Amino acid sequence: MKQFKRILVGVDLSWGDRFVTDKLTPPNEEAVRQALWLAKHNSATVYFLASLELSAKAQHLIAASDTNKSTLLDEAQAQLDHCVDQARKIGVAAESKVIVGRSWLELIHQVIRGQQDLVVIGTRHLGAVEGALLGSTGMRLLRKCPCPVWVTQPLTDGAFDSILVADDLRPVGDLARELGTAMAQLYNAQLHIVHAADPRELGHVLFANSYTDNSEEYRRNAENRIRASLAGVELALPPQVHVVTERPDLAILNCIAKNNIDLVVMGMIGRTGIPGFLIGNTAERLLPKIPCSLLAVKPADFKSPVVLPSDRSEDELAST
């Protein structure tokens, strides 16, 4: 966890037909709370960013009235000032900024400018409608943000009791496992690790020297590999390792339901030669359905397609 020293919190101030709410929604309160808790225990700094997503018509109307513009920005800044006050009361250094623009894009711009190493946002919490849990901002950040992204859901008891790492046994899976293990240590939570794959399809890639059609042997090989990576790690509770040979998205969702998972940690993998995209259908099927908080990490060689405005290419302008 020591790698998180500059935490960026995206605060969504809109709700319903209001550009700026008079109180943060529960998912945003959770994002602020978790970011401050992590910053406090990690001696990190926090940067709060609120991006007002105004239509061209709304911007024109506001620009025509200096009073309305000043009032709107002042209301937004007041909300962020409250977040900064919360941080300073617990000894966490914090700054804030209100801008006008698309939230996901401005958050990534800030990551690039400020070299933040973690982005924390709250889900839009639109209900149990498939495809609505993360929202467009969360999905775009997961696809394109160069640093880890934490999408928070409100917790019933205020603590992470159970953490699941989705480990694909690739290098990015190693990163996810290391981060999930550190989170479990920090929160004294039960750590679960799930690996799901069809050995007939992936065995030649993962276990080239010992591949066999025997699924039981495959499970043993995978479990031994995971447990070996946890050797010497001190946890409050013994880790639970789940190795199954079924569709990965279903295995992860089943594990979440059976073990009351509060947080899923998983790696994002970019398609070769296409920066900013997730590989295959597994992630695309899974991400909108995750009912708990999600912490996603990128491989070391991940390259975001987003650049700062002065450097933006026609390709990026077209894709955004």
N, C-alpha and C positions, 0 to 999 in steps of 0.2 A: 504493500500500500504506500510505501514511501515515494513511489513515482508520481503520486498525485499531489502536486505542490501548487498548482494554479487551476482552480476550479471555476468554470463558467456556468452560471445558472440562468437558463432561459425562463423568464417569468412571463406567462401569458396573462395579460390584464383584461382581455376581452371576454365577454360573456353575453350570450343572447344578442340583443341589438345594441349593446353598449360597447363603446371602444375601450373604456376604462371602468372596471368594477370598483366598488367602494370597499371590497374585501376579497382577498385571494380565495380561489376555489380550493377544495381539499387536495386535489392532486398537486397544485402549485405550492400549497403550504407544506405538503410532504416533500416536494423537491427542495424547498428552502431548508426544511428541518434536516433532511439527510445530508445535504451539502454542508451545512454548518457543523453537524456532528462529525462528519468525516474530516472537515478542515480543522476542527478543534483537536482531534486525535492524531492529526497528521501534520500539524503546524503549517497548514496551507493558507493561501490567500483566496478570497472569493470575489468574483466579479459578477454582479447582477446586470442582466441586459433585458430590457423590454423593447420589443419591436412592434410598433403599431401598424398593423396591416390595413391601410386605408386605400380605398378605391381611388382612381383618378378623379372621379366626381367629388368624393368626400374631401380629398386633398384640395381641390379647387375651391370648394365652399369654405373650408377652414382657412385657406390662404387669403380669401376675400375678407375675412374678419380676424383681425389681430387678437381681439379679445377671446374668441372661441379657441384659436390656436394656442394662445398662452394658457388658457384654462385647462385644455385637454392635456397639454404637455406637463403642466404643473401637477395635475391630478395623478398622472402616471409617475412622475418623479417622486411625489409624496409616498406612493406605494413602495417604490424602491428604497426611499430613505428609511422607511420603517424596517425593511429587510437589512439594510446596512446597520441600523441601530441594534437589531437583534444580534448581528454578528459581533459588533464591538462590545456588547454587554458580556459576551462569553470569551472575549479576548482574541477574536478572529479579525484579521485585517480584511477590509472589504471596500469595494468601490461599486459605482453603479452608473448606468447610462440609459437614456431613452432615445430611440431613433424611430424613423418611419421607414418601413420596408418589409420584405418578406422574412418572417422569423427564421426559418431554417437557413436561408442564405446569409442573413446578417450574423447569425450565430457562427457559421463557418468562417465568415470574414473575420470575426473577432478572434476565433481560434488561431487563424493564420497571423493576424496582427499581434496578438498578445501571447502567442505560444502557450495557450492553455492546454493542459493535458487531460482534462475530463470535462464533458458537457453533461449537465444534469437538467432534465426537464420533467414536467408532470404530464401524464397522459391527458388527452382532452376529456376522457371519462364520459364518452357519449352513450354509454350503455352497452349491453351485451349483444351488439349488432356486429356480425362478422365484418372485419375490415375497418371498424370504427374505433377500436380500443387504442391504437397507437396514433391515429390521425396522420394527415399528410406531412406535418412537420416532423414527427418522429420517424416516419418511414424514410423521408429524404435525408435526415441526419444519419440514420443507420446506414444508408447507402453511400453517402458522400462525405461525411465528416471525417477528417483525417485522424482524430483522436477517439478514444472510447466514449460511448454515449450511454448514459444511464437514464432510462425512462421509468419514472416512479409511479406506483399506484398507492393510494392510502392504505396504511396498515391498521388492522383492528386493534392490536395491542401496542403499537408503536415500536415494535422491534422485529428484526429478522430472526425467526426461530429456525427456519429451514431454507437452505440454499442449494440450488441444483446447478451443476456444471454440465453442459452438453459438450462432450469431448469427442471429436472426430478422429483423434490420434494423428492429426497433422500438426505442423508447427504452431498454427494459430490456436489449435486445441490445447497445446501446452501453455500458451499465454492465458487462455481462458481458465484452465485448471489452476495455474499459479495465482491468478487474481481471485478466483472463487475461493480457493483455500485461504488466502489472506483475509478475505471478507468473513469467512466462517470463524477464523481466529479472532478477528476484531469484534465480532458480534456474539461470540460464544455460541454459534449456531450449529445445527446438525448439517453436515456436508453430505450431499448426494452427488454422485457422478454417474451419468448415463452415457453409454456408448451404444449406438444402434447402427447396424449395417448388415447388408446381405453378403456373407462371406463368398458366395459364388460370383459376386460382382467386384468386390473390393479386396478379396484375399490376396490376389496377385500383386496388388499395390502395397498393402499394409504389411503383409507377411510373406514377402517374395521367397524367402528361404525355407519356410515351414508351412506353406499353404497346404491345406487338406480340405476335402469336401465334408469332413466331419464337423458339424456346427458346434458340438460340445467342445472339441479341441480349439476351435476358433474362439469361443467364449473364454476358455481358460487362458489362451494366449493374450487376449485383450485385457482381461481382468488382471492378470499378472503384470502386464505392462503398466496399467494404471496404478496398481498398488505399489509397484516398485518406485514410481514417481513420487509417492507419498511417504516413502520411508524417511523416518526421522522428523516428520512434521508433527508438531504437538497441537492437538485439537481437543476441545472440551468433551466431544463425543466421538466414538469411532466412526470413520467415514463409511458410508454405504455405497457400494459400487454395483451398478446395474448394467449388465451387458446383455443385449437382446438382438435378435436377428429379425427385425421388422422395419417398416418404413420409419425413418428417423423422426419426422414431425409427429407421427402418432405416438412413438415411444416417449418423446419428450412431454407431450400433452398428458399422456397416461401417468407418467411419473409425477407431474405437477399435481394432478388430481389425487393420486393415491397417497402422496406424502405431504399434502398441504404446503406446497412450496411457496415461499414469499418472494424469492428472487431467483431469476435464471441468469446465469452467466454463460455466454456463448461467443464463438468467434464468427466474424463475417469474412467471407472469402471473395475476393474480386475475380471476375472472369479475366482470363489472360488477355491482355491487350485492350481491355475495355475498362478504364478506371471508373470507380464509382458505381459498379453494379454488383449484385449478389449472384453467386453461382447457383445454377440449377433451380428446381422447383421447390426443394425442401424449405428453404428460407422464406420463399414467397408464400407458401402455404401456411407456414408456422407463425410468422411474426404477427399477422393481424389477429391471431387467435389466442396469444399468450395472455392469461388473465391476471398475471402478477407483474411485479417490477422486472425490468430487463436491463442487464448491463452487457453491452456488446463491445467486443474488442476487434481491432483490425490486424491483419498480418503486418509484419515489419516492413514489407515492401509495398504496402497499399499506397496508392497515389490518388488524391482527391481530384476530381475534374474541376473543382471550383478554384478560381484565382481572385485576387483583389480587383476591384472595379477598373483601375487604371490599366490592368493587364488582361482584361477579359477579351476572349477571342470570339469570333462569330459562332464557333461550335458551342461554346458555353452559353452564349446568349440564346441560341436556338433551343438548347436543352433545358433551360430554366423557365 
